[in-house]
Each structure stands twice: as C-alpha cells, then as structure tokens.
C-alpha cells in the first residue's frame, strides 16, 4: 500500500491534460508552452514531496491523497499562478511601483465592509472562499499524517497564507512597470490572512470529527466481529 500512494500522481497528469487543452491552442508560442510546463512542474515537485511524507493505510486515505493533489493544483491556479508569457508579450515602460489601493493592513476592515457595508453575493462568496481556501490543506496534512501535531498544522497554515500574500505583493510589483498593468490585479489584505487562518482551524476541527468517526467505526466493527 505504501507504493500505491504514488499512483495518486496520475491525478496531476490528468490535470495537466486539462490545462494543456485550456491554455495551448493552435499556433501557440514557445512561451505559452513554457508557461504551462513551469507552473505544472513547480506544483508537481511540491506534490511529490508531500506524497513522500504521507502515510496511506487504507483506500479512504488514498482517495483523500488524490483529492489533496488535485486541490494543490487548483489552489495554485487561483492564488499563485504566474503568467510567464506576460513579461515578454507586454510593453515594459519602467518605473515599477506599489499600488497602495490594493493593500489593506487594517484588520477586519475588508470583512466589515464586505459583510456589513457593501453586502453583495460576490463579497459574501469572496469571504466564504477565503475561509475555506486553506481548510483542505489543514485537513489533509493531519489525515495523511504529513504532520501529526495540530499546532504545527496551524503554524503551517499561517506561513502558507503569509507566503501567498507576499507572493502576490511581489507579483503586483513585478508587473507594475508594464503598460496598462495598473499595479497588478492581486489584492494584498491582512483580512485574507485572518480568514485563511480561520479556515485552517476549521480544517483541524473537521479532522478531529473525522478521526473520531473513523475510530468509532473501527471499534464498532471489532465489537461486531468479536460477537
């Protein structure tokens, strides 16, 4: 069963076929091929490392691992995807700058505005999305025994959300020198960190409930077998 966990990499190649068909079209340039391969390769390396750390004891664990690998690719596509071809196809005008309007360092400002001031389906969905964004990561780290200490999992979630915000800040700055970039399209918000961390806590709680359910089912099966 330990060797079988590597079959989960098939999920990544199925996803590769999907993004290849989505991003590569007839007459695509070498840069567009490089774009797909670089983004896919980066997450493939991370996925392989996490698979090597995972512990698969049954079919359910394997299913969770497959879902986790797919989740990593989808997460990357939403929050850390890098369009390499952009830096070669757009006109560079120089003078990169930091777009202050896309940065919020006041805790709960965006949450308050989205849920109490400018209440709309998109703002509610955005808030809920930030909560659940890293919940699967926390759950998978524990259920696959990549990490077994819940405090370390929460710390990992905090580091991950910090990395995402810093990465997006750097990405904004790197494109700000290009024509019509408007200082990048990513929003850097301390409330995202708060909501992502809350999601991590929810992921840990879901694992605790899941673990208790699995343990109770195991005990019940043993009782039935003994009778």
C-alpha positions as CSV (number, residue, x, y, z in Angstrom):
1,X,0.0,0.0,0.0
2,X,2.9,2.3,0.6
3,X,3.9,2.1,-3.0
4,X,0.4,2.5,-4.2
5,X,0.3,6.1,-2.9
6,X,2.4,7.1,-5.9
7,X,-0.5,6.3,-8.2
8,X,-2.0,9.5,-6.9
9,X,0.4,11.3,-9.3
10,X,-1.9,10.2,-12.1
11,X,-4.3,12.9,-10.9
12,X,-1.7,15.5,-11.6
13,X,-1.2,14.3,-15.2
14,X,-5.0,14.3,-15.7
15,X,-5.0,17.9,-14.6
16,X,-2.0,18.6,-16.9
17,X,-4.1,17.4,-19.8
18,X,-6.9,19.7,-18.8
19,X,-4.7,22.8,-18.5
20,X,-2.9,21.9,-21.7
21,X,-6.1,21.8,-23.6
22,X,-7.2,25.0,-21.9
23,X,-4.1,27.1,-22.4
24,X,-2.5,25.7,-25.5
25,X,-4.2,26.3,-28.8
26,X,-3.2,26.0,-32.5
27,X,-0.3,28.3,-33.2
28,X,0.7,28.7,-29.5
29,X,4.1,30.2,-29.0
30,X,7.1,28.6,-27.1
31,X,6.4,31.0,-24.2
32,X,2.9,29.6,-23.8
33,X,4.2,26.0,-23.6
34,X,6.9,27.2,-21.1
35,X,4.2,28.9,-19.1
36,X,2.2,25.6,-18.7
37,X,5.2,23.5,-18.1
38,X,6.8,25.8,-15.5
39,X,3.6,26.2,-13.4
40,X,2.7,22.5,-13.6
41,X,6.3,21.4,-12.8
42,X,6.5,23.6,-9.7
43,X,3.4,22.1,-8.1
44,X,4.3,18.6,-9.3
45,X,7.6,18.9,-7.3
46,X,5.7,20.1,-4.2
47,X,3.1,17.3,-4.7
48,X,5.8,14.6,-5.0
49,X,7.4,15.8,-1.8
50,X,4.1,15.8,0.1
51,X,3.3,12.3,-1.3
52,X,6.6,11.0,0.0
53,X,5.7,12.3,3.5
54,X,2.2,10.9,3.5
55,X,1.1,7.7,5.2
56,X,-1.6,5.7,3.4
57,X,-3.2,3.0,5.4
58,X,-6.4,2.3,3.5
59,X,-8.4,3.1,0.4
60,X,-10.0,6.1,2.0
61,X,-6.6,7.6,2.7
62,X,-5.6,7.1,-0.9
63,X,-8.8,8.9,-2.1
64,X,-8.0,11.8,0.3
65,X,-4.5,11.9,-1.1
66,X,-5.8,12.0,-4.7
67,X,-8.2,14.8,-3.8
68,X,-5.3,16.7,-2.0
69,X,-3.1,16.6,-5.1
70,X,-5.9,17.9,-7.2
71,X,-6.6,20.6,-4.6
72,X,-2.9,21.8,-4.7
73,X,-3.1,22.3,-8.5
74,X,-6.4,24.2,-8.3
75,X,-5.1,26.3,-5.3
76,X,-2.1,27.3,-7.3
77,X,-4.2,28.2,-10.4
78,X,-6.2,30.7,-8.2
79,X,-3.6,32.3,-5.9
80,X,0.0,31.8,-7.2
81,X,-0.2,31.2,-10.9
82,X,2.5,33.0,-12.8
83,X,1.8,34.0,-16.4
84,X,5.4,34.0,-17.7
85,X,4.4,35.0,-21.2
86,X,3.0,38.3,-19.9
87,X,6.6,39.6,-19.1
88,X,7.6,39.0,-22.7
89,X,4.4,40.0,-24.6
90,X,3.5,43.2,-22.9
91,X,5.2,46.6,-23.3
92,X,7.6,47.5,-20.5
93,X,7.6,51.2,-19.6
94,X,9.7,51.1,-16.5
95,X,9.2,52.8,-13.1
96,X,7.6,49.9,-11.2
97,X,5.6,51.0,-8.2
98,X,3.5,49.7,-5.3
99,X,-0.3,50.2,-5.8
100,X,-1.3,51.2,-2.3
101,X,-5.0,51.0,-3.2
102,X,-4.7,47.2,-3.5
103,X,-3.2,46.9,0.0
104,X,-5.1,46.7,3.3
105,X,-3.2,46.4,6.6
106,X,-6.1,47.3,8.9
107,X,-7.6,44.1,10.5
108,X,-11.3,43.4,9.9
109,X,-11.7,46.4,7.6
110,X,-12.4,44.4,4.4
111,X,-14.5,41.8,6.4
112,X,-16.6,44.6,7.9
113,X,-17.0,46.4,4.5
114,X,-17.9,43.2,2.6
115,X,-20.4,41.8,5.1
116,X,-22.0,44.9,6.7
117,X,-21.5,47.8,4.3
118,X,-21.3,46.7,0.7
119,X,-23.2,43.4,1.0
120,X,-23.5,41.6,-2.3
121,X,-23.3,37.9,-3.4
122,X,-19.8,38.4,-4.7
123,X,-18.5,39.9,-1.4
124,X,-20.1,37.1,0.6
125,X,-18.7,34.4,-1.7
126,X,-15.3,36.0,-1.5
127,X,-15.3,36.0,2.3
128,X,-16.5,32.4,2.4
129,X,-13.9,31.4,-0.3
130,X,-11.1,32.9,1.8
131,X,-12.3,30.9,4.8
132,X,-12.4,27.6,3.0
133,X,-9.3,28.2,0.9
134,X,-6.8,26.5,3.2
135,X,-9.2,24.3,5.2
136,X,-8.5,21.3,2.9
137,X,-4.7,21.8,3.4
138,X,-5.1,21.6,7.2
139,X,-7.3,18.5,7.0
140,X,-5.1,16.7,4.5
141,X,-1.9,17.4,6.5
142,X,-3.4,15.7,9.5
143,X,-5.4,12.9,7.9
144,X,-2.4,11.8,5.7
145,X,-0.1,12.1,8.7
146,X,2.2,14.5,6.9
147,X,2.0,16.5,10.1
148,X,0.7,15.0,13.4
149,X,0.9,18.0,15.7
150,X,-2.2,20.2,15.3
151,X,-0.2,23.3,16.5
152,X,2.3,22.7,13.7
153,X,-0.5,22.5,11.2
154,X,-1.9,25.8,12.3
155,X,1.6,27.3,12.1
156,X,1.9,25.9,8.6
157,X,-1.4,27.4,7.6
158,X,-0.2,30.8,8.9
159,X,3.1,30.5,7.0
160,X,1.2,29.5,3.8
161,X,-1.2,32.4,3.9
162,X,1.6,34.8,4.6
163,X,3.6,33.3,1.7
164,X,0.5,33.8,-0.6
165,X,0.1,37.4,0.3
166,X,3.8,38.2,0.0
167,X,4.0,36.3,-3.3
168,X,1.0,38.3,-4.7
169,X,2.6,41.6,-3.5
170,X,5.8,40.7,-5.4
171,X,3.8,39.7,-8.4
172,X,1.9,43.0,-8.4
173,X,5.2,44.9,-8.1
174,X,6.8,42.9,-10.9
175,X,4.1,43.7,-13.4
176,X,3.6,47.3,-12.3
177,X,6.3,48.6,-14.8
178,X,4.3,47.3,-17.7
179,X,1.8,49.3,-19.8
180,X,-1.8,49.0,-18.6
181,X,-0.9,46.8,-15.6
182,X,-2.4,49.3,-13.1
183,X,0.0,48.0,-10.5
184,X,-1.2,44.4,-10.7
185,X,-4.6,42.8,-10.2
186,X,-3.9,41.0,-6.9
187,X,-5.3,42.4,-3.6
188,X,-3.0,42.1,-0.6
189,X,-5.2,42.1,2.5
190,X,-4.5,41.2,6.2
191,X,-8.1,40.1,6.4
192,X,-7.2,37.3,3.9
193,X,-4.7,36.1,6.4
194,X,-7.2,36.1,9.2
195,X,-9.8,34.3,7.1
196,X,-7.4,31.8,5.8
197,X,-6.2,31.0,9.3
198,X,-9.8,30.6,10.5
199,X,-10.2,28.2,7.6
200,X,-7.2,26.3,8.8
201,X,-8.8,26.0,12.3
202,X,-12.0,24.7,10.7
203,X,-9.9,22.1,8.8
204,X,-8.4,20.9,12.0
205,X,-11.8,20.6,13.7
206,X,-13.2,18.7,10.7
207,X,-10.2,16.3,11.0
208,X,-10.9,15.8,14.7
209,X,-14.6,14.9,13.9
210,X,-13.4,12.7,11.0
211,X,-10.9,11.0,13.2
212,X,-13.4,10.3,15.9
213,X,-15.9,8.9,13.4
214,X,-13.3,6.6,11.9
215,X,-12.2,5.4,15.3
216,X,-15.8,4.8,16.4
217,X,-16.5,2.8,13.2
218,X,-13.3,0.7,13.8
219,X,-14.3,0.0,17.4
220,X,-17.9,-1.0,16.3
221,X,-16.6,-3.3,13.6
222,X,-14.3,-5.0,16.2
223,X,-17.2,-5.4,18.6
224,X,-19.4,-7.0,15.9
225,X,-16.5,-9.3,14.9
226,X,-15.9,-10.4,18.5
227,X,-19.7,-11.2,18.9
